[in-house]
Amino acid sequence: MVNPIRRALIATGAAVAAATAARRTFAQGDDSMSVYERGDVSIHYQDTGSGFPLLLIPGGGLNSVASYFDSRAPFNPIQEFSNDYRCITMDLRNANDGQSTGPLEIDRPWNSHTDDQLGLMDHLGITEFMVIGFCIGGPFIWNLLRRAGERIPAAVLAQPSGFDPELPNLFYEGNMANWGPALASRRPDITMEMVEPYLNNMYRIKGDFVFTVTREFVQNCQTPVLVLPDDIPAHPYDVAMESALLAPNSEVSLYPWKRPANRIPIAVRHIHSFLKANQPRTT
Protein backbone atom coordinates (compact mmCIF):
# COMPACT_ATOMS: atom_id res chain seq x y z
CA MET A 1 0.00 0.00 0.00
CA VAL A 2 1.34 3.44 -0.92
CA ASN A 3 1.85 5.75 2.03
CA PRO A 4 -0.77 8.59 1.87
CA ILE A 5 1.93 11.25 2.13
CA ARG A 6 3.91 9.65 -0.66
CA ARG A 7 0.72 9.37 -2.76
CA ALA A 8 0.13 13.11 -2.30
CA LEU A 9 3.72 13.91 -3.25
CA ILE A 10 3.45 11.78 -6.40
CA ALA A 11 0.21 13.50 -7.38
CA THR A 12 1.72 16.93 -6.76
CA GLY A 13 4.81 16.01 -8.76
CA ALA A 14 2.67 14.86 -11.68
CA ALA A 15 0.72 18.11 -11.65
CA VAL A 16 3.91 20.17 -11.55
CA ALA A 17 5.41 18.15 -14.41
CA ALA A 18 2.28 18.69 -16.52
CA ALA A 19 2.25 22.42 -15.85
CA THR A 20 5.95 22.70 -16.63
CA ALA A 21 5.58 20.74 -19.86
CA ALA A 22 2.74 23.01 -20.97
CA ARG A 23 4.75 26.12 -20.15
CA ARG A 24 7.85 24.86 -21.94
CA THR A 25 5.79 23.97 -25.03
CA PHE A 26 4.39 27.50 -25.08
CA ALA A 27 7.88 28.99 -24.64
CA GLN A 28 9.63 27.02 -27.38
CA GLY A 29 11.26 28.96 -30.19
CA ASP A 30 12.96 32.32 -30.48
CA ASP A 31 9.93 34.14 -29.04
CA SER A 32 10.80 32.77 -25.59
CA MET A 33 13.70 35.23 -25.41
CA SER A 34 13.24 38.97 -25.01
CA VAL A 35 15.83 41.73 -25.44
CA TYR A 36 16.98 44.41 -23.01
CA GLU A 37 19.15 47.15 -24.51
CA ARG A 38 21.30 49.73 -22.75
CA GLY A 39 23.49 51.81 -25.03
CA ASP A 40 25.64 49.40 -27.04
CA VAL A 41 24.74 46.44 -24.80
CA SER A 42 22.05 43.99 -25.92
CA ILE A 43 20.99 41.31 -23.43
CA HIS A 44 18.75 38.41 -24.42
CA TYR A 45 16.77 37.11 -21.48
CA GLN A 46 13.93 34.81 -20.55
CA ASP A 47 11.19 35.68 -18.04
CA THR A 48 9.11 32.68 -16.93
CA GLY A 49 6.59 31.98 -14.19
CA SER A 50 5.19 34.24 -11.50
CA GLY A 51 5.81 35.04 -7.86
CA PHE A 52 8.77 36.59 -6.06
CA PRO A 53 11.56 37.29 -8.59
CA LEU A 54 14.37 34.74 -8.83
CA LEU A 55 17.42 35.47 -10.99
CA LEU A 56 18.96 32.29 -12.41
CA ILE A 57 22.59 32.53 -13.54
CA PRO A 58 23.61 29.65 -15.84
CA GLY A 59 26.95 27.90 -15.63
CA GLY A 60 29.39 27.53 -18.48
CA GLY A 61 31.91 30.21 -17.58
CA LEU A 62 32.11 33.02 -20.12
CA ASN A 63 29.85 30.93 -22.36
CA SER A 64 27.04 31.14 -19.79
CA VAL A 65 23.72 30.98 -21.69
CA ALA A 66 20.10 30.25 -20.83
CA SER A 67 20.17 27.00 -22.85
CA TYR A 68 22.66 25.62 -20.29
CA PHE A 69 19.67 24.70 -18.16
CA ASP A 70 18.20 22.47 -20.88
CA SER A 71 21.06 20.01 -21.16
CA ARG A 72 24.16 20.78 -19.10
CA ALA A 73 22.91 21.74 -15.65
CA PRO A 74 22.52 19.09 -12.91
CA PHE A 75 18.83 20.08 -12.85
CA ASN A 76 16.72 22.66 -14.66
CA PRO A 77 15.86 25.44 -12.19
CA ILE A 78 13.30 26.97 -14.54
CA GLN A 79 11.33 23.73 -14.45
CA GLU A 80 11.84 23.37 -10.71
CA PHE A 81 11.02 26.90 -9.55
CA SER A 82 8.84 28.72 -12.10
CA ASN A 83 5.65 27.45 -10.48
CA ASP A 84 6.53 29.37 -7.31
CA TYR A 85 8.79 32.17 -8.53
CA ARG A 86 9.20 34.57 -11.40
CA CYS A 87 12.33 33.09 -12.97
CA ILE A 88 14.59 35.39 -14.99
CA THR A 89 17.68 34.16 -16.82
CA MET A 90 19.87 35.56 -19.57
CA ASP A 91 22.67 34.92 -22.02
CA LEU A 92 25.91 36.39 -20.69
CA ARG A 93 27.29 39.31 -22.66
CA ASN A 94 29.59 38.00 -25.42
CA ALA A 95 28.99 34.31 -24.71
CA ASN A 96 29.83 32.51 -27.94
CA ASP A 97 26.80 30.24 -27.68
CA GLY A 98 24.38 33.07 -26.90
CA GLN A 99 22.82 36.20 -28.36
CA SER A 100 23.83 38.88 -25.84
CA THR A 101 26.43 41.35 -27.08
CA GLY A 102 28.32 44.38 -25.86
CA PRO A 103 31.77 45.89 -25.57
CA LEU A 104 34.62 44.09 -23.87
CA GLU A 105 35.20 46.26 -20.82
CA ILE A 106 38.83 45.39 -20.22
CA ASP A 107 39.31 47.27 -16.96
CA ARG A 108 36.12 46.04 -15.28
CA PRO A 109 35.25 42.54 -16.53
CA TRP A 110 33.24 41.32 -13.53
CA ASN A 111 31.45 44.60 -12.97
CA SER A 112 30.41 44.90 -16.60
CA HIS A 113 28.41 41.67 -16.26
CA THR A 114 27.00 42.74 -12.91
CA ASP A 115 25.87 45.95 -14.64
CA ASP A 116 23.93 43.78 -17.09
CA GLN A 117 22.32 41.69 -14.35
CA LEU A 118 21.26 44.67 -12.24
CA GLY A 119 20.27 46.63 -15.33
CA LEU A 120 17.98 43.81 -16.45
CA MET A 121 16.30 43.73 -13.05
CA ASP A 122 15.80 47.50 -13.23
CA HIS A 123 14.44 47.17 -16.77
CA LEU A 124 11.86 44.66 -15.50
CA GLY A 125 10.90 46.92 -12.61
CA ILE A 126 12.26 44.48 -10.03
CA THR A 127 13.70 45.91 -6.85
CA GLU A 128 14.18 42.80 -4.69
CA PHE A 129 15.10 39.37 -6.03
CA MET A 130 16.66 36.15 -4.87
CA VAL A 131 19.32 34.46 -6.99
CA ILE A 132 20.61 30.99 -7.86
CA GLY A 133 23.94 30.81 -9.66
CA PHE A 134 25.82 27.85 -11.12
CA CYS A 135 29.58 27.76 -11.71
CA ILE A 136 30.55 31.33 -12.71
CA GLY A 137 27.32 32.32 -11.00
CA GLY A 138 29.17 31.95 -7.68
CA PRO A 139 31.54 34.89 -8.26
CA PHE A 140 28.69 36.82 -9.86
CA ILE A 141 26.52 36.34 -6.76
CA TRP A 142 29.23 37.62 -4.44
CA ASN A 143 29.64 40.68 -6.68
CA LEU A 144 25.88 41.24 -6.70
CA LEU A 145 25.88 41.05 -2.90
CA ARG A 146 28.77 43.51 -2.75
CA ARG A 147 27.10 46.02 -5.04
CA ALA A 148 23.41 45.54 -4.26
CA GLY A 149 23.12 43.37 -1.18
CA GLU A 150 20.10 45.29 0.07
CA ARG A 151 18.15 44.04 -2.96
CA ILE A 152 18.93 40.34 -2.45
CA PRO A 153 17.33 38.58 0.53
CA ALA A 154 18.91 35.19 -0.20
CA ALA A 155 21.29 33.48 -2.64
CA VAL A 156 22.13 29.92 -3.68
CA LEU A 157 25.62 29.08 -4.99
CA ALA A 158 25.54 25.76 -6.86
CA GLN A 159 28.90 24.22 -7.79
CA PRO A 160 30.53 27.68 -7.55
CA SER A 161 33.77 28.37 -9.35
CA GLY A 162 36.74 29.77 -7.47
CA PHE A 163 40.50 30.14 -7.39
CA ASP A 164 42.59 27.00 -6.90
CA PRO A 165 46.20 27.88 -5.95
CA GLU A 166 47.34 24.57 -7.44
CA LEU A 167 45.87 25.59 -10.82
CA PRO A 168 46.30 29.39 -10.76
CA ASN A 169 45.94 29.89 -14.53
CA LEU A 170 43.11 27.45 -15.16
CA PHE A 171 40.46 29.97 -16.21
CA TYR A 172 42.87 32.36 -17.93
CA GLU A 173 44.45 29.68 -20.09
CA GLY A 174 41.19 27.88 -20.84
CA ASN A 175 39.50 31.06 -22.03
CA MET A 176 42.58 32.20 -23.97
CA ALA A 177 42.48 28.89 -25.83
CA ASN A 178 38.72 28.59 -26.39
CA TRP A 179 36.37 31.45 -25.54
CA GLY A 180 38.69 34.26 -26.69
CA PRO A 181 39.59 33.00 -30.18
CA ALA A 182 35.98 32.08 -30.92
CA LEU A 183 34.80 35.52 -29.85
CA ALA A 184 37.49 37.36 -31.83
CA SER A 185 36.73 35.30 -34.95
CA ARG A 186 33.09 36.36 -35.02
CA ARG A 187 33.45 39.94 -33.72
CA PRO A 188 35.63 42.21 -35.89
CA ASP A 189 35.61 44.85 -33.13
CA ILE A 190 37.29 42.47 -30.65
CA THR A 191 40.85 41.16 -30.98
CA MET A 192 42.96 38.76 -28.96
CA GLU A 193 45.05 41.78 -27.96
CA MET A 194 41.92 42.97 -26.14
CA VAL A 195 40.92 39.54 -24.83
CA GLU A 196 44.27 38.94 -23.08
CA PRO A 197 44.15 41.92 -20.67
CA TYR A 198 40.42 41.34 -20.14
CA LEU A 199 41.05 37.79 -18.94
CA ASN A 200 44.14 38.85 -17.04
CA ASN A 201 42.08 41.40 -15.08
CA MET A 202 39.28 38.91 -14.57
CA TYR A 203 41.20 35.87 -13.41
CA ARG A 204 44.82 36.70 -12.59
CA ILE A 205 45.10 40.17 -11.07
CA LYS A 206 42.25 39.28 -8.73
CA GLY A 207 43.17 35.61 -8.78
CA ASP A 208 42.25 34.70 -5.25
CA PHE A 209 39.36 33.06 -3.42
CA VAL A 210 36.09 33.80 -5.32
CA PHE A 211 37.58 36.42 -7.71
CA THR A 212 35.07 39.21 -7.00
CA VAL A 213 35.19 39.84 -3.24
CA THR A 214 37.53 39.36 -0.30
CA ARG A 215 37.28 36.94 2.58
CA GLU A 216 36.58 39.92 4.80
CA PHE A 217 33.54 40.81 2.72
CA VAL A 218 32.16 37.27 2.93
CA GLN A 219 32.79 37.20 6.67
CA ASN A 220 30.74 40.39 7.11
CA CYS A 221 27.99 39.56 4.61
CA GLN A 222 24.71 39.07 6.48
CA THR A 223 22.74 37.74 3.49
CA PRO A 224 21.62 34.12 3.90
CA VAL A 225 23.49 31.93 1.40
CA LEU A 226 23.13 28.25 0.58
CA VAL A 227 26.22 26.57 -0.86
CA LEU A 228 26.14 23.35 -2.91
CA PRO A 229 29.83 22.40 -3.25
CA ASP A 230 31.40 20.54 -6.13
CA ASP A 231 34.93 19.16 -6.39
CA ILE A 232 36.42 19.58 -9.85
CA PRO A 233 39.22 21.97 -10.89
CA ALA A 234 36.78 24.67 -12.04
CA HIS A 235 34.60 24.27 -8.93
CA PRO A 236 37.03 23.70 -6.07
CA TYR A 237 35.51 22.19 -2.95
CA ASP A 238 37.87 24.04 -0.61
CA VAL A 239 36.79 27.47 -1.85
CA ALA A 240 33.09 26.62 -1.64
CA MET A 241 33.46 25.34 1.90
CA GLU A 242 35.66 28.23 2.99
CA SER A 243 33.05 30.72 1.81
CA ALA A 244 30.35 28.78 3.64
CA LEU A 245 32.39 28.69 6.84
CA LEU A 246 33.10 32.42 6.65
CA ALA A 247 29.60 33.62 5.80
CA PRO A 248 27.70 34.14 9.08
CA ASN A 249 24.27 33.13 7.67
CA SER A 250 25.26 30.21 5.46
CA GLU A 251 23.92 26.72 4.93
CA VAL A 252 25.56 23.83 3.10
CA SER A 253 23.70 21.14 1.22
CA LEU A 254 24.67 17.49 1.31
CA TYR A 255 27.93 16.53 -0.41
CA PRO A 256 28.28 15.06 -2.91
CA TRP A 257 24.87 16.15 -4.16
CA LYS A 258 25.12 15.41 -7.89
CA ARG A 259 26.24 11.78 -7.74
CA PRO A 260 24.54 9.41 -7.57
CA ALA A 261 21.75 11.18 -9.42
CA ASN A 262 19.14 10.23 -6.84
CA ARG A 263 20.74 12.78 -4.50
CA ILE A 264 19.87 15.73 -6.75
CA PRO A 265 16.19 15.86 -5.70
CA ILE A 266 17.31 16.10 -2.06
CA ALA A 267 19.48 19.12 -2.88
CA VAL A 268 16.62 20.67 -4.86
CA ARG A 269 14.28 20.24 -1.90
CA HIS A 270 16.86 21.97 0.27
CA ILE A 271 16.91 24.90 -2.17
CA HIS A 272 13.11 25.07 -2.12
CA SER A 273 12.99 25.18 1.67
CA PHE A 274 15.86 27.69 1.85
CA LEU A 275 14.20 30.08 -0.61
CA LYS A 276 10.83 29.75 1.06
CA ALA A 277 12.32 30.47 4.49
CA ASN A 278 14.09 33.60 3.25
CA GLN A 279 11.54 35.03 0.85
CA PRO A 280 10.32 38.40 2.12
CA ARG A 281 6.80 38.29 3.46
CA THR A 282 4.29 40.53 1.73
CA THR A 283 1.91 42.54 3.87
C-alpha positions as CSV (number, residue, x, y, z in Angstrom):
1,M,0.0,0.0,0.0
2,V,1.3,3.4,-0.9
3,N,1.8,5.7,2.0
4,P,-0.8,8.6,1.9
5,I,1.9,11.3,2.1
6,R,3.9,9.7,-0.7
7,R,0.7,9.4,-2.8
8,A,0.1,13.1,-2.3
9,L,3.7,13.9,-3.3
10,I,3.4,11.8,-6.4
11,A,0.2,13.5,-7.4
12,T,1.7,16.9,-6.8
13,G,4.8,16.0,-8.8
14,A,2.7,14.9,-11.7
15,A,0.7,18.1,-11.7
16,V,3.9,20.2,-11.6
17,A,5.4,18.2,-14.4
18,A,2.3,18.7,-16.5
19,A,2.3,22.4,-15.9
20,T,6.0,22.7,-16.6
21,A,5.6,20.7,-19.9
22,A,2.7,23.0,-21.0
23,R,4.8,26.1,-20.2
24,R,7.8,24.9,-21.9
25,T,5.8,24.0,-25.0
26,F,4.4,27.5,-25.1
27,A,7.9,29.0,-24.6
28,Q,9.6,27.0,-27.4
29,G,11.3,29.0,-30.2
30,D,13.0,32.3,-30.5
31,D,9.9,34.1,-29.0
32,S,10.8,32.8,-25.6
33,M,13.7,35.2,-25.4
34,S,13.2,39.0,-25.0
35,V,15.8,41.7,-25.4
36,Y,17.0,44.4,-23.0
37,E,19.2,47.1,-24.5
38,R,21.3,49.7,-22.7
39,G,23.5,51.8,-25.0
40,D,25.6,49.4,-27.0
41,V,24.7,46.4,-24.8
42,S,22.0,44.0,-25.9
43,I,21.0,41.3,-23.4
44,H,18.8,38.4,-24.4
45,Y,16.8,37.1,-21.5
46,Q,13.9,34.8,-20.5
47,D,11.2,35.7,-18.0
48,T,9.1,32.7,-16.9
49,G,6.6,32.0,-14.2
50,S,5.2,34.2,-11.5
51,G,5.8,35.0,-7.9
52,F,8.8,36.6,-6.1
53,P,11.6,37.3,-8.6
54,L,14.4,34.7,-8.8
55,L,17.4,35.5,-11.0
56,L,19.0,32.3,-12.4
57,I,22.6,32.5,-13.5
58,P,23.6,29.7,-15.8
59,G,27.0,27.9,-15.6
60,G,29.4,27.5,-18.5
61,G,31.9,30.2,-17.6
62,L,32.1,33.0,-20.1
63,N,29.9,30.9,-22.4
64,S,27.0,31.1,-19.8
65,V,23.7,31.0,-21.7
66,A,20.1,30.3,-20.8
67,S,20.2,27.0,-22.9
68,Y,22.7,25.6,-20.3
69,F,19.7,24.7,-18.2
70,D,18.2,22.5,-20.9
71,S,21.1,20.0,-21.2
72,R,24.2,20.8,-19.1
73,A,22.9,21.7,-15.6
74,P,22.5,19.1,-12.9
75,F,18.8,20.1,-12.9
76,N,16.7,22.7,-14.7
77,P,15.9,25.4,-12.2
78,I,13.3,27.0,-14.5
79,Q,11.3,23.7,-14.4
80,E,11.8,23.4,-10.7
81,F,11.0,26.9,-9.6
82,S,8.8,28.7,-12.1
83,N,5.6,27.4,-10.5
84,D,6.5,29.4,-7.3
85,Y,8.8,32.2,-8.5
86,R,9.2,34.6,-11.4
87,C,12.3,33.1,-13.0
88,I,14.6,35.4,-15.0
89,T,17.7,34.2,-16.8
90,M,19.9,35.6,-19.6
91,D,22.7,34.9,-22.0
92,L,25.9,36.4,-20.7
93,R,27.3,39.3,-22.7
94,N,29.6,38.0,-25.4
95,A,29.0,34.3,-24.7
96,N,29.8,32.5,-27.9
97,D,26.8,30.2,-27.7
98,G,24.4,33.1,-26.9
99,Q,22.8,36.2,-28.4
100,S,23.8,38.9,-25.8
101,T,26.4,41.3,-27.1
102,G,28.3,44.4,-25.9
103,P,31.8,45.9,-25.6
104,L,34.6,44.1,-23.9
105,E,35.2,46.3,-20.8
106,I,38.8,45.4,-20.2
107,D,39.3,47.3,-17.0
108,R,36.1,46.0,-15.3
109,P,35.2,42.5,-16.5
110,W,33.2,41.3,-13.5
111,N,31.5,44.6,-13.0
112,S,30.4,44.9,-16.6
113,H,28.4,41.7,-16.3
114,T,27.0,42.7,-12.9
115,D,25.9,46.0,-14.6
116,D,23.9,43.8,-17.1
117,Q,22.3,41.7,-14.4
118,L,21.3,44.7,-12.2
119,G,20.3,46.6,-15.3
120,L,18.0,43.8,-16.4
121,M,16.3,43.7,-13.0
122,D,15.8,47.5,-13.2
123,H,14.4,47.2,-16.8
124,L,11.9,44.7,-15.5
125,G,10.9,46.9,-12.6
126,I,12.3,44.5,-10.0
127,T,13.7,45.9,-6.8
128,E,14.2,42.8,-4.7
129,F,15.1,39.4,-6.0
130,M,16.7,36.1,-4.9
131,V,19.3,34.5,-7.0
132,I,20.6,31.0,-7.9
133,G,23.9,30.8,-9.7
134,F,25.8,27.8,-11.1
135,C,29.6,27.8,-11.7
136,I,30.5,31.3,-12.7
137,G,27.3,32.3,-11.0
138,G,29.2,31.9,-7.7
139,P,31.5,34.9,-8.3
140,F,28.7,36.8,-9.9
141,I,26.5,36.3,-6.8
142,W,29.2,37.6,-4.4
143,N,29.6,40.7,-6.7
144,L,25.9,41.2,-6.7
145,L,25.9,41.1,-2.9
146,R,28.8,43.5,-2.8
147,R,27.1,46.0,-5.0
148,A,23.4,45.5,-4.3
149,G,23.1,43.4,-1.2
150,E,20.1,45.3,0.1
151,R,18.1,44.0,-3.0
152,I,18.9,40.3,-2.5
153,P,17.3,38.6,0.5
154,A,18.9,35.2,-0.2
155,A,21.3,33.5,-2.6
156,V,22.1,29.9,-3.7
157,L,25.6,29.1,-5.0
158,A,25.5,25.8,-6.9
159,Q,28.9,24.2,-7.8
160,P,30.5,27.7,-7.6
161,S,33.8,28.4,-9.3
162,G,36.7,29.8,-7.5
163,F,40.5,30.1,-7.4
164,D,42.6,27.0,-6.9
165,P,46.2,27.9,-6.0
166,E,47.3,24.6,-7.4
167,L,45.9,25.6,-10.8
168,P,46.3,29.4,-10.8
169,N,45.9,29.9,-14.5
170,L,43.1,27.4,-15.2
171,F,40.5,30.0,-16.2
172,Y,42.9,32.4,-17.9
173,E,44.4,29.7,-20.1
174,G,41.2,27.9,-20.8
175,N,39.5,31.1,-22.0
176,M,42.6,32.2,-24.0
177,A,42.5,28.9,-25.8
178,N,38.7,28.6,-26.4
179,W,36.4,31.4,-25.5
180,G,38.7,34.3,-26.7
181,P,39.6,33.0,-30.2
182,A,36.0,32.1,-30.9
183,L,34.8,35.5,-29.8
184,A,37.5,37.4,-31.8
185,S,36.7,35.3,-34.9
186,R,33.1,36.4,-35.0
187,R,33.5,39.9,-33.7
188,P,35.6,42.2,-35.9
189,D,35.6,44.8,-33.1
190,I,37.3,42.5,-30.7
191,T,40.9,41.2,-31.0
192,M,43.0,38.8,-29.0
193,E,45.1,41.8,-28.0
194,M,41.9,43.0,-26.1
195,V,40.9,39.5,-24.8
196,E,44.3,38.9,-23.1
197,P,44.2,41.9,-20.7
198,Y,40.4,41.3,-20.1
199,L,41.0,37.8,-18.9
200,N,44.1,38.9,-17.0
201,N,42.1,41.4,-15.1
202,M,39.3,38.9,-14.6
203,Y,41.2,35.9,-13.4
204,R,44.8,36.7,-12.6
205,I,45.1,40.2,-11.1
206,K,42.2,39.3,-8.7
207,G,43.2,35.6,-8.8
208,D,42.3,34.7,-5.2
209,F,39.4,33.1,-3.4
210,V,36.1,33.8,-5.3
211,F,37.6,36.4,-7.7
212,T,35.1,39.2,-7.0
213,V,35.2,39.8,-3.2
214,T,37.5,39.4,-0.3
215,R,37.3,36.9,2.6
216,E,36.6,39.9,4.8
217,F,33.5,40.8,2.7
218,V,32.2,37.3,2.9
219,Q,32.8,37.2,6.7
220,N,30.7,40.4,7.1
221,C,28.0,39.6,4.6
222,Q,24.7,39.1,6.5
223,T,22.7,37.7,3.5
224,P,21.6,34.1,3.9
225,V,23.5,31.9,1.4
226,L,23.1,28.2,0.6
227,V,26.2,26.6,-0.9
228,L,26.1,23.3,-2.9
229,P,29.8,22.4,-3.3
230,D,31.4,20.5,-6.1
231,D,34.9,19.2,-6.4
232,I,36.4,19.6,-9.8
233,P,39.2,22.0,-10.9
234,A,36.8,24.7,-12.0
235,H,34.6,24.3,-8.9
236,P,37.0,23.7,-6.1
237,Y,35.5,22.2,-3.0
238,D,37.9,24.0,-0.6
239,V,36.8,27.5,-1.8
240,A,33.1,26.6,-1.6
241,M,33.5,25.3,1.9
242,E,35.7,28.2,3.0
243,S,33.1,30.7,1.8
244,A,30.3,28.8,3.6
245,L,32.4,28.7,6.8
246,L,33.1,32.4,6.6
247,A,29.6,33.6,5.8
248,P,27.7,34.1,9.1
249,N,24.3,33.1,7.7
250,S,25.3,30.2,5.5
251,E,23.9,26.7,4.9
252,V,25.6,23.8,3.1
253,S,23.7,21.1,1.2
254,L,24.7,17.5,1.3
255,Y,27.9,16.5,-0.4
256,P,28.3,15.1,-2.9
257,W,24.9,16.1,-4.2
258,K,25.1,15.4,-7.9
259,R,26.2,11.8,-7.7
260,P,24.5,9.4,-7.6
261,A,21.8,11.2,-9.4
262,N,19.1,10.2,-6.8
263,R,20.7,12.8,-4.5
264,I,19.9,15.7,-6.7
265,P,16.2,15.9,-5.7
266,I,17.3,16.1,-2.1
267,A,19.5,19.1,-2.9
268,V,16.6,20.7,-4.9
269,R,14.3,20.2,-1.9
270,H,16.9,22.0,0.3
271,I,16.9,24.9,-2.2
272,H,13.1,25.1,-2.1
273,S,13.0,25.2,1.7
274,F,15.9,27.7,1.9
275,L,14.2,30.1,-0.6
276,K,10.8,29.8,1.1
277,A,12.3,30.5,4.5
278,N,14.1,33.6,3.3
279,Q,11.5,35.0,0.9
280,P,10.3,38.4,2.1
281,R,6.8,38.3,3.5
282,T,4.3,40.5,1.7
283,T,1.9,42.5,3.9
